[in-house]
Amino acid sequence: MTIEFPVKNHVFTRDIMTVAQLNQAVGQLLETNVPVVWVRGEISNFTQAASGHWYFTLKDSRAAVRTVMFRSRAAAVGFVPRAGDQVEVRARVSLYEPRGDYQLQADAMRRAGLGNLYEAFLRLKAQLESEGLFDPAAKRTPVALPRAIGVITSLHAAALRDVLSALARRAPQVPVVIYPAPVQGADAAARLAAQLQAANARQEVDTLLLVRGGGSIEDLWSFNDETLARLVAASPIPVISGVGHETDFTIVDFVADLRAPTPTAAAELACVPRADLLGQVGQAARRLARAQQRRLEIAAQRLDRAAAQLISPASRLAHQAERLNSLRHRLAAAWGRPHGRRAARLDLAVQRLAHATPDTGRAGERLNSLARRMVQAHTRHLDARRARIAAVAAQLRALDPQHTLARGYAIARDAQGRIVRDGAALAGGQELDLKFAAGAARVHVVEPRSDSPET
């Protein structure tokens, strides 16, 4: 393939360029003139940054080129490459301007030599993703304490032994139901789908594990079956996938409710360890014992306070009898007091009432006096305001230009409308407009003078 590079950037016509200008122009030249290409090579120096971007070198026996694949593109690859993998990448040629390094920006990646299978994988992945089968909002969290766990895999698979060992170690109290099906071969996908349907029909487990060990893309192809993927996505029982190794991805991984990197990890995600449950039960028992002890202590305190306040009926009756005798004596003493004291108090109250009664006559006179003073003050205020208005009106009349013109003065303006204040600034023959108190006139200057002659 031959690629021509016509120079179209005017930057190259400059006599002197900065390094930044040169790198920018070269980068624009590469991005504009080199099309998107597929490149085959071997992965080396692979790094997955914390941001999710991939940085690696793509090389063959004769050359190497730095390559970057940003997180949004890397998430769609379906596997994580390792050093030594032969891959094919679709990339754009660019220039990393700060260092002037030529590099590739990869948009897609597939394993070299597996183009047809991988293209089918990508097409099915894109189709199911567009239908919403990968939507995280539609996925369910597996039950933390399942009554039973189902495992769909081959009876002869090493993955089954790993899962059973992990479950026996972590949760020996949880029953395990095995739904046997081949995980590799022509009819493996159909058998796996049939066992998934059987598990959902029997409803005897709360979580399903769909697992197998690692292998090539051909070995794992049963887990890329569209029918199986749709059944996993629609399964009423939550499904945890554990297919292959950590770097292997299948369609089932994307539609499952939870994806584990290995079969053992899938078993660990399916249940809470028995030791953790026993620890939680022990903590709950200790909290319950402490709470019960606190309640007993509070009840004992309440009982002590109630006992201290308890009085015998005989003591209470004796106390009530003493109080009744005291009230009888007070009532007799109050009844025998002379009525004169009450009469004296009544006379004192009448005098105080008479003294507190207001004199309405004096109050009326004071109110009339205040009303007259208010009217007089208002009149004086209005007279002062009228005098101020008259003074201001006189000042305005004195400053009125028309009033000045009426005394025999005139306003002279030149041809531009500017007021003439200095006769020496005029020229002979110059036209002036004169405004009088009544009417106006246009005149010609015969002789300009600096001072007006005395009259």
C-alpha positions in Angstrom: 0.0 0.0 0.0 1.4 3.4 -1.0 0.4 6.5 0.9 1.2 10.0 -0.4 1.7 12.9 1.9 0.8 16.2 0.1 2.0 19.1 2.3 -1.1 21.2 2.8 -0.2 22.9 6.2 1.0 26.4 5.8 3.1 25.9 8.9 5.8 24.3 6.8 6.3 27.5 4.8 7.7 29.4 7.8 11.4 30.1 7.9 11.7 29.1 11.5 9.4 26.8 13.5 9.3 25.9 17.2 9.5 22.2 18.2 5.9 22.3 19.3 4.8 23.8 16.0 6.7 21.1 14.1 5.3 18.2 16.1 1.8 19.7 15.8 2.1 20.0 12.1 3.5 16.5 11.7 0.7 15.1 13.9 -2.0 16.8 11.8 -0.3 15.5 8.6 -0.4 11.9 9.9 -4.0 12.0 11.1 -5.2 13.7 7.9 -3.4 11.5 5.4 -3.0 8.0 6.9 -6.3 6.1 7.0 -7.5 3.7 9.7 -5.6 0.4 9.2 -5.5 -3.1 10.7 -2.1 -4.0 12.0 -0.9 -7.5 13.1 1.8 -8.0 15.7 2.9 -9.4 19.0 2.1 -7.7 22.4 5.0 -6.6 24.6 5.5 -4.2 27.5 1.7 -4.4 28.2 0.5 -2.0 31.0 -3.0 -1.4 32.2 -3.1 2.0 33.9 -5.3 2.8 36.9 -7.4 4.9 34.6 -8.2 1.8 32.6 -6.2 2.8 29.5 -3.9 0.1 27.9 -0.3 1.0 26.9 1.8 -1.6 25.0 4.2 -2.1 22.1 3.1 -3.9 19.0 6.1 -5.6 17.3 7.2 -8.2 14.8 10.7 -9.6 13.9 11.7 -6.3 12.2 10.0 -3.4 13.9 8.0 -2.1 16.8 5.5 0.7 17.4 4.0 2.1 20.6 0.3 1.7 20.9 -2.4 3.1 23.2 -5.9 1.9 23.7 -8.2 4.1 25.8 -10.6 2.7 28.4 -13.8 3.1 26.5 -12.3 1.0 23.6 -10.6 -1.5 25.8 -13.8 -2.3 27.7 -15.3 -3.7 24.4 -12.4 -6.0 23.6 -13.6 -9.0 25.6 -10.2 -10.1 26.9 -7.1 -8.7 28.4 -4.0 -9.3 26.3 -0.7 -10.6 27.7 2.9 -10.3 26.6 3.5 -12.6 23.7 -0.1 -12.6 22.4 -0.5 -12.3 18.7 -3.2 -9.8 18.0 -4.7 -7.7 15.2 -5.6 -4.1 16.1 -7.6 -1.5 14.1 -5.8 1.8 14.7 -5.2 5.4 13.7 -1.7 6.7 13.3 -0.9 9.8 15.4 2.0 11.6 17.0 2.4 12.1 20.8 3.4 15.7 20.5 5.2 16.3 23.9 7.8 13.7 23.0 7.5 13.6 19.2 6.8 9.9 19.4 5.0 8.2 16.5 2.2 5.9 17.9 -1.0 4.0 17.2 -4.3 4.7 18.8 -6.2 1.4 18.8 -10.0 1.3 18.4 -10.5 -2.5 18.3 -8.5 -5.6 19.0 -8.9 -9.3 18.1 -6.7 -12.3 18.5 -4.6 -13.0 15.3 -5.7 -16.0 13.3 -9.2 -16.1 14.9 -10.7 -13.4 12.8 -14.0 -15.2 11.9 -14.8 -16.4 15.4 -13.8 -13.1 17.0 -15.8 -11.1 14.5 -18.9 -13.3 15.2 -18.2 -12.8 19.0 -18.1 -9.0 18.5 -21.3 -9.0 16.3 -23.3 -11.0 18.9 -21.9 -8.9 21.7 -22.9 -5.6 20.0 -26.4 -7.0 19.2 -27.1 -8.2 22.7 -25.7 -5.0 24.2 -27.9 -2.9 21.9 -30.9 -4.9 23.2 -30.1 -4.0 26.8 -29.0 -7.5 28.0 -25.8 -6.1 29.4 -27.5 -3.3 31.3 -26.3 -3.3 35.0 -29.7 -2.0 36.2 -31.3 -5.2 35.0 -28.9 -7.5 36.9 -29.8 -8.9 40.3 -27.6 -9.4 43.4 -27.4 -13.1 44.3 -28.9 -14.1 47.7 -26.4 -13.7 50.5 -27.6 -16.8 52.3 -28.9 -19.3 49.7 -30.9 -22.3 50.8 -29.1 -24.3 48.0 -26.6 -23.6 45.2 -26.8 -25.1 41.7 -23.8 -25.8 39.5 -24.1 -26.2 35.8 -20.9 -27.8 34.4 -19.4 -31.1 33.3 -19.1 -33.9 35.9 -15.6 -34.5 34.7 -14.5 -30.9 34.7 -11.8 -29.7 37.0 -13.9 -26.6 37.5 -16.5 -28.8 39.4 -13.9 -30.0 41.8 -12.7 -26.5 42.4 -16.2 -25.2 43.0 -17.2 -28.1 45.4 -13.9 -27.7 47.3 -14.5 -23.9 47.7 -18.1 -24.4 48.8 -17.2 -27.2 51.3 -14.5 -24.9 52.8 -16.6 -21.7 52.9 -20.2 -22.9 53.4 -20.5 -26.7 54.2 -24.0 -26.1 55.5 -25.4 -25.1 52.1 -26.6 -28.0 49.8 -25.2 -28.2 46.3 -27.3 -29.4 43.3 -25.3 -30.4 40.2 -26.9 -30.0 36.7 -24.4 -32.0 34.5 -23.8 -30.9 30.9 -20.8 -31.0 28.6 -19.0 -27.6 28.4 -17.2 -28.3 25.1 -18.4 -29.8 21.8 -21.0 -29.5 19.1 -24.0 -30.0 21.4 -22.6 -28.4 24.5 -24.4 -25.1 24.2 -27.8 -26.8 23.8 -27.2 -29.1 26.8 -26.1 -26.2 28.9 -29.3 -24.3 27.9 -31.5 -27.4 28.7 -30.0 -27.7 32.2 -30.4 -24.0 32.9 -34.1 -24.3 31.9 -34.4 -27.4 34.1 -33.0 -25.6 37.1 -35.4 -22.7 36.7 -38.3 -25.1 36.3 -37.4 -27.1 39.5 -36.8 -24.0 41.6 -34.8 -25.9 44.2 -31.8 -23.5 44.4 -31.4 -19.7 45.0 -28.2 -19.2 42.9 -26.8 -20.9 39.8 -23.1 -21.2 38.9 -22.3 -21.6 35.2 -18.6 -22.6 35.2 -15.8 -24.3 33.3 -12.0 -24.1 33.2 -9.9 -22.0 30.8 -9.1 -22.8 27.2 -8.9 -21.3 23.7 -11.6 -19.3 22.1 -12.7 -22.5 20.3 -12.9 -24.4 23.6 -15.0 -21.6 25.2 -17.2 -21.1 22.2 -20.2 -22.9 23.7 -20.5 -20.0 26.2 -20.8 -17.6 23.3 -24.1 -19.2 22.1 -26.9 -16.7 21.5 -29.6 -19.0 22.8 -27.7 -19.8 26.0 -26.9 -16.1 26.5 -30.6 -15.1 26.2 -31.6 -17.8 28.7 -29.0 -16.6 31.2 -30.2 -13.0 30.9 -33.9 -14.1 31.4 -33.2 -16.6 34.2 -35.4 -16.0 37.3 -32.6 -17.4 39.4 -29.5 -15.2 39.6 -26.6 -16.6 37.6 -22.9 -16.2 38.4 -20.6 -17.0 35.5 -17.1 -18.4 36.1 -15.8 -19.3 32.7 -12.0 -19.7 32.0 -9.3 -17.6 33.5 -9.3 -14.0 34.6 -8.4 -12.8 31.1 -11.0 -14.9 29.3 -14.4 -13.2 28.4 -17.5 -14.9 26.9 -20.9 -13.6 26.0 -22.3 -15.4 29.1 -20.0 -13.2 31.3 -21.7 -10.1 30.0 -25.3 -11.3 30.4 -24.8 -13.0 33.8 -25.9 -11.2 36.9 -22.4 -11.5 38.2 -19.1 -12.4 36.5 -16.3 -14.2 38.4 -12.8 -14.4 37.0 -12.5 -18.2 37.8 -14.8 -21.1 38.9 -13.4 -20.9 42.4 -14.1 -17.2 42.6 -17.7 -17.9 41.4 -18.2 -20.3 44.3 -16.8 -17.7 46.7 -19.2 -15.0 45.4 -22.2 -17.4 45.8 -22.2 -17.6 49.6 -21.0 -16.0 52.8 -18.2 -17.9 54.6 -19.5 -20.1 57.5 -16.8 -18.5 59.7 -18.2 -15.1 59.0 -21.7 -16.2 59.8 -20.6 -17.8 63.0 -18.8 -14.6 63.9 -21.9 -12.5 63.2 -24.0 -14.9 65.3 -21.5 -14.7 68.2 -21.5 -10.9 68.0 -25.3 -10.9 67.9 -25.4 -13.2 71.0 -23.0 -11.0 72.9 -25.0 -7.9 72.0 -28.2 -9.7 73.1 -26.6 -10.7 76.4 -25.5 -7.1 77.1 -28.9 -5.7 76.2 -30.6 -8.2 78.5 -28.2 -7.4 81.3 -28.9 -3.7 80.9 -32.7 -4.3 81.0 -32.4 -6.3 84.2 -30.3 -3.6 85.8 -32.8 -0.9 84.8 -35.7 -3.0 86.1 -33.9 -3.6 89.5 -33.4 0.2 89.9 -37.0 0.9 89.2 -38.0 -1.8 91.7 -35.8 -0.2 94.4 -37.3 3.3 93.7 -40.8 1.9 93.9 -40.1 0.0 97.1 -38.7 3.2 98.7 -41.9 5.1 97.8 -44.2 2.4 99.2 -46.1 3.3 102.4 -48.2 1.0 104.5 -52.0 1.6 104.6 -52.0 2.1 108.4 -49.4 4.9 108.1 -51.2 6.5 105.2 -54.6 6.5 107.2 -52.9 8.0 110.3 -51.4 10.8 108.1 -54.7 11.5 106.5 -56.5 11.7 109.9 -53.9 14.2 111.2 -54.4 16.4 108.1 -58.2 16.2 108.5 -58.0 17.5 112.1 -55.7 20.3 111.1 -58.2 21.4 108.4 -61.1 21.3 110.8 -59.3 23.6 113.3 -58.4 26.1 110.5 -62.0 26.1 109.3 -63.4 26.9 112.8 -60.8 29.7 113.3 -61.6 31.3 110.0 -65.4 31.2 110.6 -65.1 33.0 114.0 -63.1 36.0 112.8 -65.0 39.4 113.1 -66.6 40.7 110.0 -65.1 44.2 110.6 -61.9 43.3 109.0 -63.7 42.4 105.8 -65.6 45.7 105.9 -62.4 47.7 106.4 -60.9 45.9 103.4 -64.0 46.7 101.4 -63.8 50.4 102.2 -60.1 50.6 101.3 -60.9 49.0 98.0 -63.7 51.6 97.3 -61.3 54.4 98.0 -58.6 53.0 95.8 -61.2 52.6 93.0 -62.3 56.2 93.3 -58.7 57.4 93.2 -58.0 55.4 90.1 -61.1 56.5 88.2 -59.9 59.0 85.5 -61.1 62.7 85.3 -62.7 62.8 81.9 -63.3 66.6 82.1 -59.6 67.5 82.4 -58.7 64.9 79.8 -61.2 66.5 77.3 -59.7 70.0 77.9 -56.2 68.7 77.3 -57.3 66.9 74.1 -58.9 70.1 72.7 -55.7 72.1 73.5 -53.6 69.5 71.7 -55.9 69.7 68.7 -55.6 73.5 68.4 -51.8 73.3 68.7 -51.7 70.7 65.9 -53.8 72.9 63.6 -51.6 75.9 64.3 -48.4 73.8 63.7 -49.9 72.5 60.4 -50.7 76.1 59.2 -47.2 77.3 60.1 -45.7 74.4 58.2 -47.8 75.1 55.1 -46.8 78.8 55.2 -43.1 78.0 55.4 -43.4 75.6 52.5 -45.3 78.2 50.3 -42.6 80.8 51.1 -39.8 78.4 50.1 -41.6 77.6 46.8 -42.0 81.3 46.0 -38.3 81.9 46.7 -37.3 79.0 44.4 -39.6 80.2 41.7 -38.0 83.7 41.9 -34.6 82.2 41.5 -35.7 80.1 38.5 -37.1 83.2 36.8 -33.9 85.1 37.5 -31.8 82.3 35.9 -34.2 81.8 32.9 -32.3 82.6 29.7 -35.4 84.0 28.2 -35.6 86.5 31.0 -32.1 87.6 30.3 -32.9 88.1 26.6 -35.9 90.2 27.5 -33.5 92.7 29.1 -32.0 93.4 25.7 -29.4 90.7 25.4 -28.9 88.3 22.5 -27.3 84.8 22.0 -24.9 84.5 19.1 -24.1 81.2 17.5 -21.7 80.4 14.6 -22.5 78.2 11.6 -21.9 75.0 13.7 -24.4 76.1 16.3 -21.7 76.8 19.0 -22.3 79.8 21.3 -19.9 82.7 20.6 -18.3 84.1 23.8 -15.3 86.0 22.4 -15.6 88.5 19.6 -11.8 88.4 18.9 -12.3 84.8 17.8 -14.5 85.8 14.9 -13.4 86.5 11.3 -14.6 89.2 9.0 -17.5 88.1 6.8 -18.4 85.2 9.1 -22.1 84.5 9.4 -23.7 84.4 12.9 -27.2 83.5 14.1 -28.6 85.9 16.7 -31.5 84.9 19.0 -33.4 87.7 20.7 -36.2 87.6 23.3 -38.5 87.7 20.3 -37.3 86.4 17.0 -33.9 85.8 15.4 -31.6 87.2 12.7 -28.6 86.1 10.6 -25.8 88.7 10.4 -22.3 89.1 8.9 -19.3 90.1 10.9 -17.9 93.3 9.5 -15.0 93.8 11.9 -14.2 91.6 14.9 -13.2 93.4 18.1 -11.7 92.2 21.4 -13.5 94.8 23.6 -17.0 96.3 23.0 -17.0 100.2 22.6 -18.4 102.2 25.3 -21.8 103.7 24.7 
